[in-house]
Amino acid sequence: MARPDKMQPETLDWRTIAIHTGNTHMGGAIRTPITMANSYELPEDPTTVNWSGTDTLLYTRNTGVNQRDLQQRLAALEGAEDAVVLASGVAALHAVFFSVLSAGDHVICTDIGYVALRRLLADLLPKKYGIQATFVDTSDPGVVRAAIRPETKLIHTEVIANPTNRVADINALAGIAHEAGTLLSVDSTFTPPGWYWPLRDGADLVVHSLTKYVNGHGDAMGGAVLGHRELIDPIRADVQVDVGGVISPFNAWLITRGLVTMPLRLRQHAESAQAIAEFLASRPEVARVDYPGLPHHPQYDVAQRQFPHGAGGMIAFTLKGDATLQNRFVSELRVVTSAVSLGHDESLIVQVSKDEPHTENFAPIYQRNGLLRFSVGLEHTQDLIDDLAAALDAVAPGIAAD
Ligand SMILES: Cc1ncc(COP(=O)(O)O)c(C=O)c1O
C-alpha cells in the first residue's frame, strides 16, 4: 500500500523532512521495511527492460527500496534536485571525480583534507588516468582564482577541512568557479544539513560521508553525492551501476534510521563543542585550539555567516608537549574513546601525527606537535569537560617540566 503523497517537502521545515520524507509506508508498515532482496521479479515481457536503468526495481545495484528512501530524504534535506547514495564517503568522492573529470582535465583541490582525498587526486587518478591536480589553500579565494587553467574542470574543497578545521568560503569559491566555467564540488561531511546548505551558496555538487553525522551511531558506512539531476544521473548510471560501489540495503536502512534524529543530535553536538572548545582554550596546557565558533579562529567571520546554527562538532587542538605526552593525555581519558571516525554518539579522539603525509600545510605548532582531532559526542557536556580536565591535570607536570 503506497502512502498518499500528502506532504510537500518544500513547505516543510528540515526537521520534519528528516522524519517523514522518503518513508514508503510499504505494506502498511509505518517504517520502510529492510528489503534485502538483490533482485526483483521481471515483467511478463523482459525484453522491454533496460538492464542499466535506475528507475525500476530490477536489481539492487541499479536501485532498491532502502536506497530510494535514503536518497529522497537526503535530497529534500539538502535542498537538492537529486541524490545518489553509495557504499562509503570515499566511493562518493571517487564518483564525483570519475564522473566530472576526463584524461587531461585539471582539478583544483584543497591542500588540507581527508587523507584518501589526497591519495585519490595526488596519486591514483593522475597516474592511472592522466588527471592533473593542483593543491591550494581553498580558504583563500585569491589563491584558488590564480590556480585556474583553461583545462580546469572542477574546484573541490571540504567546507570545514579534516583535520585542522580550516573553513572555506563556499559562496566566494562558487563565484570563482562559475566565472571560469568550472564546477564546484564540496565535501560537507563536517557540516550536514542543519549546520550548512552549500547548494544555497552556489556549490554544484555536495558530498557526504554518511558514515559520520548523518548515520550518527557508528554502526554503518555510506556516502552520498547531491546536486542537479543532470550531474547526478551520470553518477548513478556510470558509477553506481557500472562501477558498482552500491550501498547495502541494510546500511541504507540504518543510515535512514539515524538521519531521523540528526536535527536534535546536531544541536547537542554543537552546543557541547562550543563549550568544550572554550574550556580547552582556557587551559594553560593547551597550545592551540581550532574551532570555527571561537573568535580567534582564522575564518571566524566566514564561519559566523555560513554556520548560524552552530559551528560543528569537531575540535582540533594540541598540547604544549610532544607526541608521547599527547598519547599519555589520550590514555588518561575515561569517557572519550581513542578511535578514528567522527560524528558518532560517543566522543572520539585521534592523534594525527606530525609525520603523517601532507601535514606541511598545517599551522607550525601542529607540524611540531601533531594534533588531536576531537569529535564531540552526545554525552553530557560536563562529563566530557571533567574527563578532559582530569587528563590535562594528569599530564600537566610533564608540561611544566618541558
Ligand atoms: C571529510 C571526509 N570525507 C570523506 C571521508 C570518507 O568517508 P568514508 O569513511 O565513509 O569512506 C571522511 C572520513 O573520515 C571524511 O572525514
The ligand as a MOL file (V3000), in Angstrom:
LIG
                    3D

  0  0  0     0  0            999 V3000
M  V30 BEGIN CTAB
M  V30 COUNTS 16 16 0 0 0
M  V30 BEGIN ATOM
M  V30 1 C 35.6980 14.8320 5.3040 0
M  V30 2 C 35.6260 13.3750 4.9830 0
M  V30 3 N 35.2710 12.9910 3.7460 0
M  V30 4 C 35.2020 11.6980 3.4060 0
M  V30 5 C 35.5090 10.7080 4.3050 0
M  V30 6 C 35.4450 9.2840 3.8830 0
M  V30 7 O 34.2690 8.6720 4.3420 0
M  V30 8 P 34.1110 7.0940 4.4830 0
M  V30 9 O 34.9980 6.6700 5.6060 0
M  V30 10 O 32.6390 6.9150 4.7280 0
M  V30 11 O 34.5560 6.4940 3.1830 0
M  V30 12 C 35.8820 11.0490 5.6090 0
M  V30 13 C 36.2220 10.0040 6.5800 0
M  V30 14 O 36.6830 10.2880 7.6860 0
M  V30 15 C 35.9370 12.4210 5.9550 0
M  V30 16 O 36.2930 12.8260 7.1730 0
M  V30 END ATOM
M  V30 BEGIN BOND
M  V30 1 1 1 2
M  V30 2 1 2 3
M  V30 3 2 2 15
M  V30 4 2 3 4
M  V30 5 1 4 5
M  V30 6 1 5 6
M  V30 7 2 5 12
M  V30 8 1 6 7
M  V30 9 1 7 8
M  V30 10 2 8 9
M  V30 11 1 8 10
M  V30 12 1 8 11
M  V30 13 1 12 13
M  V30 14 1 12 15
M  V30 15 2 13 14
M  V30 16 1 15 16
M  V30 END BOND
M  V30 END CTAB
M  END
